[in-house]
């Protein structure tokens, strides 16, 4: 997986229209099962999986 395929928390939050704090809360609590990986101590969001997750939620009628 290349750097271009991984999003920072700020980039992922912007894509989802939420704050980085909300995104971190979702990740830590498992509230929305947002796909992420850890690279060392850094959290990154795989672009394709995040887009797929968002599409599934939009098409499935669930709230993000």
Backbone as JSON Lines, residues from 0, in Angstrom:
{"i":0,"aa":"X","n":[0.85,-1.17,0.0],"ca":[0.0,0.0,0.0],"c":[0.9,1.24,0.0]}
{"i":1,"aa":"X","n":[0.64,2.18,-0.89],"ca":[1.48,3.37,-0.99],"c":[0.91,4.5,-0.13]}
{"i":2,"aa":"X","n":[1.72,5.53,0.05],"ca":[1.28,6.69,0.83],"c":[0.05,7.34,0.21]}
{"i":3,"aa":"X","n":[-0.04,7.34,-1.13],"ca":[-1.19,7.94,-1.8],"c":[-2.48,7.18,-1.5]}
{"i":4,"aa":"X","n":[-2.34,5.91,-1.15],"ca":[-3.52,5.09,-0.84],"c":[-3.96,5.23,0.61]}
{"i":5,"aa":"X","n":[-3.15,5.91,1.42],"ca":[-3.46,6.08,2.83],"c":[-3.78,7.54,3.12]}
{"i":6,"aa":"X","n":[-4.82,7.75,3.91],"ca":[-5.23,9.11,4.26],"c":[-4.89,9.39,5.72]}
{"i":7,"aa":"X","n":[-4.53,10.62,5.99],"ca":[-4.32,11.04,7.38],"c":[-5.69,11.19,8.04]}
{"i":8,"aa":"X","n":[-5.72,11.25,9.36],"ca":[-7.0,11.49,10.02],"c":[-7.68,12.78,9.54]}
{"i":9,"aa":"X","n":[-6.91,13.83,9.3],"ca":[-7.5,15.09,8.83],"c":[-8.13,14.91,7.44]}
{"i":10,"aa":"X","n":[-7.46,14.2,6.56],"ca":[-8.01,13.96,5.22],"c":[-9.27,13.11,5.29]}
{"i":11,"aa":"X","n":[-9.23,12.06,6.1],"ca":[-10.39,11.18,6.23],"c":[-11.58,11.92,6.83]}
{"i":12,"aa":"X","n":[-11.32,12.72,7.86],"ca":[-12.39,13.5,8.49],"c":[-13.01,14.47,7.5]}
{"i":13,"aa":"X","n":[-12.18,15.1,6.7],"ca":[-12.68,16.03,5.68],"c":[-13.57,15.31,4.67]}
{"i":14,"aa":"X","n":[-13.14,14.14,4.23],"ca":[-13.93,13.35,3.28],"c":[-15.29,13.0,3.87]}
{"i":15,"aa":"X","n":[-15.32,12.66,5.16],"ca":[-16.55,12.23,5.81],"c":[-17.38,13.4,6.35]}
{"i":16,"aa":"X","n":[-16.8,14.59,6.37],"ca":[-17.53,15.75,6.86],"c":[-17.69,15.78,8.37]}
{"i":17,"aa":"X","n":[-16.69,15.24,9.07],"ca":[-16.7,15.24,10.53],"c":[-15.36,15.79,11.02]}
{"i":18,"aa":"X","n":[-15.27,16.03,12.32],"ca":[-14.01,16.49,12.89],"c":[-13.09,15.3,13.12]}
{"i":19,"aa":"X","n":[-11.81,15.59,13.29],"ca":[-10.87,14.51,13.59],"c":[-11.18,13.9,14.95]}
{"i":20,"aa":"X","n":[-11.72,14.69,15.86],"ca":[-12.1,14.17,17.17],"c":[-13.24,13.15,17.04]}
{"i":21,"aa":"X","n":[-14.24,13.47,16.22],"ca":[-15.35,12.54,15.99],"c":[-14.83,11.26,15.35]}
{"i":22,"aa":"X","n":[-13.97,11.4,14.37],"ca":[-13.4,10.23,13.7],"c":[-12.63,9.35,14.69]}
{"i":23,"aa":"X","n":[-11.86,9.97,15.56],"ca":[-11.11,9.21,16.57],"c":[-12.06,8.5,17.53]}
{"i":24,"aa":"X","n":[-13.15,9.17,17.89],"ca":[-14.14,8.56,18.78],"c":[-14.77,7.35,18.11]}
{"i":25,"aa":"X","n":[-15.13,7.47,16.85],"ca":[-15.71,6.35,16.11],"c":[-14.72,5.18,16.09]}
{"i":26,"aa":"X","n":[-13.46,5.48,15.83],"ca":[-12.44,4.44,15.75],"c":[-12.24,3.75,17.09]}
{"i":27,"aa":"X","n":[-12.12,4.53,18.14],"ca":[-11.83,3.98,19.47],"c":[-13.0,3.22,20.08]}
{"i":28,"aa":"X","n":[-14.21,3.65,19.78],"ca":[-15.39,3.0,20.36],"c":[-15.96,1.92,19.46]}
{"i":29,"aa":"X","n":[-15.53,1.91,18.18],"ca":[-16.09,0.96,17.23],"c":[-17.51,1.31,16.82]}
{"i":30,"aa":"X","n":[-17.91,2.53,17.09],"ca":[-19.29,2.95,16.84],"c":[-19.73,2.75,15.39]}
{"i":31,"aa":"X","n":[-18.87,3.11,14.45],"ca":[-19.24,2.99,13.04],"c":[-18.32,2.07,12.26]}
{"i":32,"aa":"X","n":[-17.42,1.38,12.91],"ca":[-16.5,0.44,12.25],"c":[-15.77,1.04,11.06]}
{"i":33,"aa":"X","n":[-15.25,2.24,11.24],"ca":[-14.49,2.92,10.19],"c":[-13.2,2.14,9.95]}
{"i":34,"aa":"X","n":[-12.91,1.79,8.69],"ca":[-11.68,1.03,8.41],"c":[-10.43,1.89,8.62]}
{"i":35,"aa":"X","n":[-9.47,1.35,9.34],"ca":[-8.21,2.06,9.56],"c":[-7.1,1.05,9.79]}
{"i":36,"aa":"X","n":[-5.88,1.54,9.68],"ca":[-4.71,0.72,10.01],"c":[-3.77,1.58,10.84]}
{"i":37,"aa":"X","n":[-2.89,0.92,11.56],"ca":[-1.86,1.63,12.3],"c":[-0.53,1.38,11.62]}
{"i":38,"aa":"X","n":[0.19,2.45,11.37],"ca":[1.53,2.39,10.8],"c":[2.45,2.9,11.9]}
{"i":39,"aa":"X","n":[3.03,1.98,12.62],"ca":[3.76,2.37,13.83],"c":[2.75,2.88,14.83]}
{"i":40,"aa":"X","n":[2.94,4.11,15.28],"ca":[1.98,4.7,16.21],"c":[0.97,5.59,15.5]}
{"i":41,"aa":"X","n":[1.1,5.71,14.19],"ca":[0.22,6.58,13.42],"c":[-1.0,5.83,12.89]}
{"i":42,"aa":"X","n":[-2.13,6.52,12.92],"ca":[-3.36,5.96,12.37],"c":[-3.51,6.47,10.95]}
{"i":43,"aa":"X","n":[-3.82,5.57,10.03],"ca":[-4.07,5.93,8.65],"c":[-5.33,5.24,8.18]}
{"i":44,"aa":"X","n":[-5.98,5.84,7.2],"ca":[-7.23,5.32,6.67],"c":[-7.02,4.95,5.2]}
{"i":45,"aa":"X","n":[-7.18,3.68,4.86],"ca":[-7.02,3.26,3.46],"c":[-8.11,3.91,2.61]}
{"i":46,"aa":"X","n":[-7.68,4.66,1.62],"ca":[-8.61,5.45,0.79],"c":[-9.71,4.59,0.16]}
{"i":47,"aa":"X","n":[-9.35,3.48,-0.47],"ca":[-10.35,2.65,-1.14],"c":[-11.36,2.08,-0.14]}
{"i":48,"aa":"X","n":[-10.87,1.53,0.95],"ca":[-11.77,0.94,1.95],"c":[-12.67,2.0,2.58]}
{"i":49,"aa":"X","n":[-12.14,3.19,2.79],"ca":[-12.95,4.26,3.37],"c":[-14.03,4.71,2.39]}
{"i":50,"aa":"X","n":[-13.67,4.82,1.11],"ca":[-14.67,5.17,0.1],"c":[-15.72,4.07,-0.03]}
{"i":51,"aa":"X","n":[-15.3,2.81,0.02],"ca":[-16.25,1.69,-0.03],"c":[-17.17,1.71,1.18]}
{"i":52,"aa":"X","n":[-16.62,1.98,2.35],"ca":[-17.4,2.05,3.59],"c":[-18.44,3.16,3.49]}
{"i":53,"aa":"X","n":[-18.01,4.31,2.99],"ca":[-18.92,5.45,2.86],"c":[-20.02,5.13,1.85]}
{"i":54,"aa":"X","n":[-19.66,4.56,0.72],"ca":[-20.65,4.2,-0.31],"c":[-21.66,3.2,0.23]}
{"i":55,"aa":"X","n":[-21.2,2.22,0.97],"ca":[-22.11,1.21,1.53],"c":[-23.1,1.85,2.49]}
{"i":56,"aa":"X","n":[-22.62,2.8,3.27],"ca":[-23.5,3.47,4.23],"c":[-24.5,4.37,3.51]}
{"i":57,"aa":"X","n":[-24.07,5.04,2.46],"ca":[-24.97,5.91,1.71],"c":[-26.0,5.1,0.94]}
{"i":58,"aa":"X","n":[-25.55,4.04,0.29],"ca":[-26.44,3.21,-0.51],"c":[-27.32,2.32,0.35]}
{"i":59,"aa":"X","n":[-26.85,2.0,1.55],"ca":[-27.61,1.13,2.44],"c":[-28.63,1.86,3.28]}
{"i":60,"aa":"X","n":[-28.63,3.19,3.21],"ca":[-29.59,3.96,3.95],"c":[-29.24,4.17,5.41]}
{"i":61,"aa":"X","n":[-28.02,3.8,5.81],"ca":[-27.6,4.02,7.19],"c":[-27.01,5.42,7.31]}
{"i":62,"aa":"X","n":[-27.04,5.94,8.5],"ca":[-26.44,7.24,8.74],"c":[-24.96,7.07,9.05]}
{"i":63,"aa":"X","n":[-24.14,7.97,8.53],"ca":[-22.69,7.93,8.8],"c":[-22.38,8.58,10.12]}
